[in-house]
Amino acid sequence: MFNKELYHYARKYGALFVGVLIFGFVAGGLVILQAWGISWVINAVFLKGRGLVDVQAWLYALLAIILGRGAAVLLSNFFSRQLAILIKSDLRQQIFDKVIQARFIKLQHESSGEIANTITEGVEALDAYFSQYLPQLFFSASIPLAILV
């Protein structure tokens, strides 16, 4: 489920969010290129009867594509984790400030342990949203379009 308020937190850290998207799109493009290269090699070997020498350059290109894809996925995951860490830190600070403001008004009968546990669990639950779900949402919407191109 897409949450506009949480999306605005991701946009607040624009450079990291753009890094997640760029490296994710690069990884998606390399998946498409890898599939095309594998199909070309299989076609050349099995249907056209070419030998290893004829497809050797393509195999090296496939190796480079696979390594590039791995690097792009690694960088995308790195940026998404950093984004999630910064957003969670920002949210914790905002929640802490609100709890301090409301401490003397509304929270006199609440246990401080319960409040701390609820805040910690709630903010930690956002980790998967920012590091996995939100990037996948953009990739699942755009990479199929890249296949058509």
Disulfide bonds with the S-S distance in Angstrom:
none
